[in-house]
């Protein structure tokens, strides 16, 4: 079981590197990484994308998270991350919140403690990606439903941990 770091951080297991159109998924039973599909749109993931271990989100999967790293990391890598906000969205499976995180030890992100510390352009790019990334896929849909800050992100994390079986 992943332990929450004591300094206000979490672990995120990266599934998809920033800049990729390939959507990888980790099989939680075998630990293997599979190519789920290539995005049908010409968009690429705006940040490293993965999940928070030992959580269960509103869509029945582990809670999703984005980590704003300067360089993409490989699928399967565990990254320490500081939650700074949450993007609320819906897709064909239901509620699908995305926790927005920064790396706690990188100087470029040292002053980012909450969603309002991110540049409006960066936030707009992330929102736009999640509004259009499924647009050309038959039977799939996505829409954003607002943003909230660090406290709301932690509330989502705590809720998803409480929903995790055996927690």
BAMAR-196140 format. One record per residue (C-alpha): y, x, z; residue in three letters; chain. Coordinates in Angstrom, 3 decimals, m for minus. Layout:
       py       px       pz residuo cadena
        Y        X        Z     ala      A
...
//
This chain:
       py       px       pz residuo cadena
    0.000    0.000    0.000     unk      A
    3.421    1.360   m0.942     unk      A
    5.712    1.924    2.034     unk      A
    9.377    1.076    1.738     unk      A
   11.433    4.235    2.177     unk      A
   13.594    4.153    5.288     unk      A
   16.887    4.794    3.494     unk      A
   17.364    1.393    1.837     unk      A
   15.217    2.243   m1.155     unk      A
   12.063    0.879   m2.731     unk      A
    9.397    2.198   m5.047     unk      A
    9.314    0.993   m8.644     unk      A
    6.322    1.678  m10.884     unk      A
    7.674    2.256  m14.376     unk      A
    5.874    0.482  m17.204     unk      A
    8.402    0.855  m20.031     unk      A
   10.727    3.826  m20.601     unk      A
   14.382    3.271  m21.425     unk      A
   14.966    3.162  m25.185     unk      A
   11.508    1.842  m26.062     unk      A
   10.581   m1.190  m28.149     unk      A
    6.983   m0.909  m26.956     unk      A
    6.097   m3.227  m24.075     unk      A
    3.478   m1.605  m21.884     unk      A
    1.742   m3.309  m18.975     unk      A
   m0.304   m1.794  m16.193     unk      A
   m3.569   m3.603  m15.521     unk      A
   m3.475   m3.992  m11.742     unk      A
   m7.271   m4.045  m11.430     unk      A
   m8.100   m0.922  m13.447     unk      A
   m4.787    0.959  m13.252     unk      A
   m4.889    1.460  m17.017     unk      A
   m1.732    1.199  m19.093     unk      A
   m1.998   m1.042  m22.154     unk      A
    0.338   m1.592  m25.071     unk      A
    1.068   m5.308  m24.760     unk      A
    3.204   m5.577  m27.892     unk      A
    6.176   m4.148  m29.723     unk      A
    9.354   m6.188  m29.345     unk      A
    9.958   m8.389  m32.380     unk      A
   13.726   m7.830  m32.158     unk      A
   15.526   m4.579  m32.970     unk      A
   16.550   m4.179  m29.323     unk      A
   15.312   m1.493  m26.949     unk      A
   14.936   m1.567  m23.180     unk      A
   18.325   m0.634  m21.657     unk      A
   16.786    1.045  m18.590     unk      A
   13.424    2.160  m17.289     unk      A
   11.556   m1.065  m16.544     unk      A
    8.710   m1.741  m14.179     unk      A
    7.644   m3.583  m11.062     unk      A
    7.890   m3.358   m7.296     unk      A
    4.403   m2.842   m5.810     unk      A
    2.969   m5.370   m3.354     unk      A
    5.255   m8.193   m4.492     unk      A
    4.731  m11.492   m6.270     unk      A
    7.649  m12.935   m8.226     unk      A
    8.385  m16.478   m9.345     unk      A
    6.462  m15.959  m12.598     unk      A
    3.218  m15.048  m10.813     unk      A
    3.563  m11.319  m11.579     unk      A
    4.916   m8.486   m9.429     unk      A
    8.705   m8.563   m9.098     unk      A
   10.377   m6.812  m12.047     unk      A
   12.897   m4.009  m11.626     unk      A
   15.098   m1.836  m13.814     unk      A
   16.013    1.695  m12.750     unk      A
   19.123    3.205  m14.330     unk      A
   17.834    6.739  m14.830     unk      A
   19.598    9.208  m17.114     unk      A
   16.374   10.181  m18.893     unk      A
   13.381    7.913  m19.539     unk      A
   10.209    8.484  m17.523     unk      A
    6.592    7.924  m18.478     unk      A
    4.711    4.683  m17.841     unk      A
    2.855    4.802  m14.532     unk      A
    5.394    7.003  m12.727     unk      A
    6.504    5.844   m9.262     unk      A
   10.277    6.136   m8.830     unk      A
   12.294    5.817   m5.655     unk      A
   15.169    3.423   m6.337     unk      A
   18.083    1.802   m4.517     unk      A
   18.509   m1.926   m5.288     unk      A
   22.112   m2.811   m6.147     unk      A
   21.808   m6.268   m7.705     unk      A
   19.677   m8.909   m9.324     unk      A
   19.727  m10.608  m12.715     unk      A
   18.416  m14.148  m12.461     unk      A
   16.665  m15.385  m15.568     unk      A
   14.052  m17.774  m16.869     unk      A
   11.384  m17.308  m19.502     unk      A
    8.415  m19.288  m20.773     unk      A
    6.559  m18.522  m17.504     unk      A
    9.364  m19.718  m15.194     unk      A
   11.728  m17.849  m12.904     unk      A
   11.807  m14.151  m13.696     unk      A
   14.343  m12.237  m11.588     unk      A
   15.050   m8.594  m12.428     unk      A
   16.110   m6.252   m9.628     unk      A
   18.725   m3.717  m10.795     unk      A
   18.368   m0.287   m9.185     unk      A
   19.836    3.186   m9.278     unk      A
   18.218    6.520   m8.364     unk      A
   19.415    7.376   m4.838     unk      A
   19.597   11.153   m5.242     unk      A
   21.391   11.431   m8.592     unk      A
   25.077   12.333   m8.227     unk      A
   26.109   10.073  m11.140     unk      A
   24.931    7.043   m9.177     unk      A
   25.968    8.149   m5.666     unk      A
   28.892    5.704   m5.465     unk      A
   26.901    2.744   m6.799     unk      A
   25.890    0.643   m3.815     unk      A
   26.312   m2.881   m5.203     unk      A
   26.421   m4.707   m8.544     unk      A
   30.234   m4.574   m8.654     unk      A
   30.052   m0.770   m8.714     unk      A
   28.341   m0.836  m12.130     unk      A
   30.571   m0.865  m15.194     unk      A
   31.047   m4.306  m16.758     unk      A
   29.852   m2.873  m20.100     unk      A
   26.534   m1.692  m18.638     unk      A
   25.935   m5.033  m16.934     unk      A
   26.788   m6.881  m20.174     unk      A
   24.324   m4.720  m22.138     unk      A
   21.519   m5.472  m19.673     unk      A
   22.285   m9.206  m19.707     unk      A
   22.448   m9.262  m23.499     unk      A
   19.088   m7.524  m23.822     unk      A
   17.366  m10.119  m21.649     unk      A
   19.018  m12.976  m23.537     unk      A
   17.718  m11.828  m26.942     unk      A
   14.650   m9.605  m26.499     unk      A
   12.146  m12.460  m27.010     unk      A
   14.197  m14.339  m29.627     unk      A
   11.882  m13.726  m32.594     unk      A
    8.556  m14.139  m30.759     unk      A
    6.764  m17.447  m31.345     unk      A
    6.280  m19.407  m28.130     unk      A
    8.472  m17.110  m26.053     unk      A
   11.957  m17.629  m24.681     unk      A
   14.385  m16.112  m22.214     unk      A
   17.765  m16.980  m20.765     unk      A
   19.901  m15.434  m18.063     unk      A
   21.164  m17.503  m15.154     unk      A
   23.644  m15.212  m13.432     unk      A
   23.944  m12.033  m11.422     unk      A
   24.189  m11.326   m7.723     unk      A
   24.638   m8.255   m5.572     unk      A
   22.603   m6.059   m3.278     unk      A
   22.047   m8.654   m0.540     unk      A
   20.631  m11.162   m3.029     unk      A
   18.431   m8.418   m4.507     unk      A
   16.982   m7.650   m1.076     unk      A
   16.445  m11.377   m0.455     unk      A
   14.409  m11.552   m3.696     unk      A
   12.413   m8.469   m2.693     unk      A
   11.635   m9.865    0.776     unk      A
   10.637  m13.230   m0.713     unk      A
    8.355  m11.552   m3.267     unk      A
    6.756   m9.394   m0.566     unk      A
    6.104  m12.481    1.549     unk      A
    4.473  m14.160   m1.484     unk      A
    2.129  m11.210   m2.063     unk      A
   m1.471  m12.115   m1.096     unk      A
   m2.541  m10.584    2.186     unk      A
    0.977   m9.720    3.248     unk      A
//
